[in-house]
């Protein structure tokens, strides 16, 4: 293996491997990774410069023998990354992930926060100004943001969610301030990133983001935050609530929509989700399946035995995410009215 290849980290070699095998094969690999792994790998791919034949051959020899004959890749990493993620995740999810990769590739402080435990992050940011906290939560995943928010003082939560809902284009100076705060707390050195933070504003937050974070909160915390927001701004509270979507809301989706949704979700998620659903929700799903499929699903549910509530909630959230994506694409109507969410 060449000296240059020897100096590469494991994630560098993984990035080169995916760029060498082509979008179709790479997408199959990526679809089996966790979101955090995909994001970390994507950040590295988006930052890679020219890749020589020597570097490709040296770094991939330990992975696959056939790569010895591979020539220079000859593709722009940004274009390749987009093609690979679209093939693996679909247009909407790929766009969201690419946006996150672009931001996180420029702000090491935020990238460090992404790997922190929610309790540690809550302790780190609880004394900051609510606007700074809102910015931080808008840059991390909805699930992580929900956990962090639930660990912050109750009197702060509604203020933070309202600020997230009203975020749109984040001014570059706000991003710089955010990076400064994170650098101060984590003692990271991000001076080489500062010149990259002087460009145009970034789209962060908004009502949809606030609603997604609210969905990740424990039910009792969510209800309390919504009530506090309602006291401050009833219209905003209603708008956020309209954007929120939970598994039991699927009962209002018409039968044709349920049948379309069932083609998009895994049996494993469906079994887990229905273990914690109401009888009416179970009936709604089962009546939209063939008799044979419904019998198999019941058998799978019986064989599953007791399951953790957290596993049920995760499965329900994945199904809701699929329903939300279909609604965004105009393939599903959520609710009984004429409005699309």
C-alpha positions in Angstrom: 0.0 0.0 0.0 1.4 3.5 -0.9 2.6 5.9 1.8 -0.2 8.3 1.0 -2.8 5.6 1.3 -1.3 4.4 4.6 -1.9 7.9 6.0 -5.6 7.7 5.3 -8.1 7.2 8.1 -10.7 4.5 8.0 -13.4 6.9 7.0 -11.3 8.2 4.2 -10.8 4.7 2.8 -14.6 4.0 3.2 -15.4 7.2 1.3 -13.0 6.3 -1.6 -14.5 2.8 -1.7 -18.0 4.1 -2.2 -16.9 6.6 -4.8 -15.1 3.7 -6.6 -18.0 1.2 -6.8 -20.6 3.5 -8.4 -23.9 5.1 -7.2 -26.0 2.0 -7.5 -23.8 -0.3 -5.4 -22.9 2.5 -3.0 -26.6 3.3 -2.4 -27.1 -0.3 -1.3 -24.3 0.0 1.2 -25.5 3.4 2.4 -29.1 2.1 2.9 -27.7 -0.3 5.6 -26.0 2.4 7.6 -27.4 4.5 10.4 -28.3 8.2 9.6 -25.3 9.3 11.8 -22.9 7.0 9.8 -24.3 8.2 6.5 -23.9 11.9 7.5 -20.4 11.4 8.8 -19.4 9.6 5.6 -21.1 12.2 3.5 -19.3 15.0 5.1 -15.9 13.3 4.4 -16.9 12.6 0.8 -18.0 16.2 0.2 -14.6 17.5 1.4 -12.4 15.2 -0.6 -10.3 16.7 -3.3 -8.6 15.1 -6.3 -8.1 11.3 -5.9 -5.3 9.8 -7.9 -5.1 6.3 -9.3 -2.2 5.5 -6.9 -4.3 6.6 -3.9 -7.4 4.6 -5.1 -5.4 1.4 -5.7 -3.4 1.7 -2.4 -6.3 2.4 -0.1 -8.8 -0.1 -1.6 -6.5 -3.1 -2.1 -7.5 -4.4 1.4 -11.2 -4.1 0.5 -11.5 -5.6 -3.0 -8.9 -7.2 -5.3 -10.7 -5.9 -8.4 -10.0 -2.2 -7.4 -6.4 -2.8 -8.5 -7.5 -2.1 -12.0 -9.5 1.0 -11.1 -8.3 4.3 -12.8 -8.8 7.8 -11.4 -12.4 8.4 -10.4 -12.9 11.4 -12.6 -16.1 12.6 -10.9 -16.9 15.7 -8.8 -17.4 14.5 -5.2 -20.4 16.9 -4.8 -22.2 15.5 -7.8 -21.3 11.9 -6.9 -22.5 12.4 -3.3 -25.9 13.8 -4.5 -26.4 10.9 -7.0 -25.6 8.3 -4.3 -27.8 9.7 -1.6 -30.7 10.3 -4.0 -30.5 6.6 -5.1 -30.3 5.4 -1.5 -32.8 7.7 0.3 -34.9 9.5 -2.3 -35.0 13.1 -3.4 -36.4 14.7 -0.3 -34.4 12.9 2.3 -31.2 13.2 0.3 -31.7 17.0 0.0 -32.2 17.3 3.8 -29.1 15.2 4.4 -27.0 17.1 1.9 -28.0 20.4 3.5 -26.9 19.0 6.9 -23.6 17.7 5.4 -22.9 21.1 3.9 -23.4 22.9 7.2 -21.6 20.4 9.4 -18.7 20.2 7.0 -18.1 23.9 7.8 -18.7 23.9 11.5 -16.7 21.4 13.5 -18.3 22.6 16.8 -21.7 21.5 15.6 -20.3 18.3 14.3 -18.9 17.6 17.8 -22.3 18.3 19.4 -24.0 15.8 17.2 -22.2 13.0 18.9 -22.9 14.2 22.5 -25.4 12.5 24.8 -28.6 14.6 25.2 -28.0 15.1 28.9 -24.5 16.3 28.4 -25.7 18.7 25.7 -28.5 20.0 27.8 -26.1 20.7 30.6 -23.7 22.4 28.2 -26.2 24.9 26.7 -28.8 25.4 29.4 -27.3 28.8 30.5 -27.0 30.2 27.0 -29.5 32.7 25.5 -32.7 31.0 24.2 -31.9 32.2 20.7 -28.5 30.4 20.8 -30.2 27.3 22.1 -32.8 27.5 19.4 -30.1 27.7 16.7 -28.2 24.8 18.2 -31.3 22.6 18.3 -32.2 23.5 14.7 -28.8 22.2 13.5 -29.0 18.7 15.1 -31.5 15.9 14.4 -35.1 16.2 15.5 -34.9 13.2 17.7 -31.8 14.5 19.5 -33.2 18.0 19.7 -36.4 16.6 21.3 -34.4 14.7 24.0 -32.3 17.8 24.7 -35.3 20.1 24.9 -37.1 17.8 27.4 -34.1 18.0 29.7 -34.0 21.8 29.7 -35.9 23.8 32.4 -39.7 23.8 31.7 -39.8 27.6 31.7 -37.4 27.7 28.7 -39.0 25.1 26.5 -41.9 27.1 24.9 -39.7 30.1 24.3 -37.1 27.9 22.5 -39.7 26.2 20.3 -41.2 29.5 19.4 -37.8 30.8 18.4 -37.2 27.7 16.3 -40.6 28.1 14.6 -39.7 31.7 13.6 -36.2 30.9 12.3 -35.8 31.0 8.6 -32.5 32.1 7.0 -29.9 32.2 9.7 -27.6 35.2 9.2 -23.9 34.4 8.8 -23.1 36.4 11.9 -25.5 34.2 13.9 -23.7 31.1 12.7 -20.4 32.7 13.7 -21.7 33.4 17.1 -23.0 29.9 17.4 -19.6 28.5 16.4 -17.9 30.9 18.9 -20.1 29.6 21.8 -19.4 26.0 20.9 -15.7 26.7 20.6 -15.7 28.3 24.0 -17.4 25.4 25.6 -15.7 22.5 23.9 -12.2 24.2 23.6 -12.2 23.2 19.9 -10.0 25.0 17.4 -12.2 26.1 14.4 -10.1 29.1 13.2 -9.6 27.6 9.8 -13.4 27.3 9.4 -14.1 31.0 10.1 -13.6 32.2 6.5 -16.2 29.7 5.4 -18.8 31.1 7.8 -19.0 34.5 6.1 -21.2 33.6 3.2 -24.9 33.6 2.7 -27.4 32.7 5.4 -28.5 29.1 5.9 -32.1 27.9 6.0 -32.7 26.5 9.5 -35.7 26.0 11.7 -39.2 27.1 10.8 -42.6 25.7 11.9 -42.0 22.3 10.3 -38.7 21.9 12.2 -40.4 23.0 15.5 -43.2 20.5 14.9 -40.7 17.7 14.2 -38.9 18.5 17.5 -42.2 18.6 19.3 -43.1 15.2 18.0 -39.8 13.8 19.6 -40.8 15.1 23.1 -42.5 12.9 25.7 -46.3 13.4 25.3 -46.7 15.2 28.7 -43.8 17.6 27.9 -45.2 18.2 24.4 -48.6 19.1 25.7 -47.2 21.5 28.3 -45.0 23.3 25.7 -47.9 23.6 23.3 -50.1 25.1 26.1 -47.4 27.6 27.0 -47.0 28.6 23.4 -50.8 29.0 23.0 -50.8 31.5 25.9 -48.2 33.5 24.1 -49.3 33.1 20.5 -52.4 31.1 19.8 -52.0 31.3 16.1 -48.4 30.0 16.2 -49.5 27.2 18.6 -52.2 26.1 16.1 -49.8 26.2 13.2 -47.3 24.0 15.0 -50.0 21.6 16.1 -51.2 21.3 12.5 -47.7 20.3 11.4 -47.3 17.7 14.1 -48.3 14.2 13.1 -48.4 11.1 15.3 -49.0 7.4 14.5 -52.7 7.4 15.7 -53.4 10.3 13.3 -53.2 7.7 10.5 -56.7 6.6 11.5 -57.9 9.7 9.6 -56.2 8.7 6.3 -58.5 7.2 3.8 -58.2 3.5 2.9 -56.5 4.1 -0.4 -53.9 6.2 1.3 -53.3 3.5 3.9 -52.8 0.9 1.2 -50.2 3.2 -0.5 -48.4 3.7 2.8 -48.3 0.0 3.5 -46.3 -0.5 0.4 -43.6 2.0 1.7 -43.0 0.6 5.2 -41.4 -2.6 6.4 -43.3 -5.4 8.0 -40.9 -5.3 11.0 -41.8 -1.6 11.6 -45.5 -2.3 11.1 -45.5 -5.2 13.7 -43.6 -3.1 16.2 -45.7 0.0 15.7 -49.0 -1.8 16.0 -47.9 -3.5 19.3 -48.4 -0.1 20.9 -51.4 1.1 18.9 -55.1 1.3 19.7 -57.5 -1.4 18.7 -59.0 1.1 16.2 -55.6 1.7 14.6 -54.9 -2.0 14.4 -58.3 -2.5 12.7 -57.6 0.4 10.3 -54.4 -1.2 9.1 -55.6 -4.8 9.0 -58.7 -4.1 7.0 -56.5 -2.5 4.3 -54.5 -5.7 3.8 -55.3 -8.9 2.0 -56.7 -11.7 4.3 -53.5 -13.6 4.0 -51.3 -10.7 4.7 -53.4 -9.7 7.7 -53.2 -13.2 9.1 -49.4 -13.2 8.7 -49.2 -9.8 10.4 -51.3 -11.0 13.4 -49.0 -14.1 13.7 -45.9 -11.9 13.7 -47.4 -9.7 16.3 -48.3 -12.7 18.5 -44.8 -14.2 18.1 -43.1 -10.9 18.9 -44.0 -11.0 22.6 -43.4 -8.0 24.9 -41.4 -5.1 23.4 -39.8 -1.9 24.7 -41.9 1.2 24.5 -38.9 3.0 23.0 -38.8 0.5 20.1 -42.5 0.9 19.5 -42.2 4.7 19.4 -39.2 4.5 17.0 -41.1 2.2 14.6 -44.2 4.5 14.8 -42.0 7.6 14.1 -40.4 5.9 11.0 -43.9 5.1 9.6 -45.0 8.7 10.3 -41.9 9.9 8.5 -42.8 7.8 5.5 -46.4 9.2 5.6 -45.1 12.7 5.9 -42.7 12.3 2.9 -45.6 10.9 0.8 -47.8 13.8 1.8 -45.0 16.3 0.9 -44.8 14.6 -2.5 -48.6 14.8 -3.0 -49.1 11.0 -2.8 -51.0 11.0 0.5 -53.4 13.2 2.3 -53.1 13.4 6.0 -56.3 14.1 7.9 -59.9 14.0 6.8 -60.0 17.5 5.3 -58.7 18.9 2.1 -55.4 20.3 3.4 -52.1 18.6 2.7 -49.5 18.6 5.4 
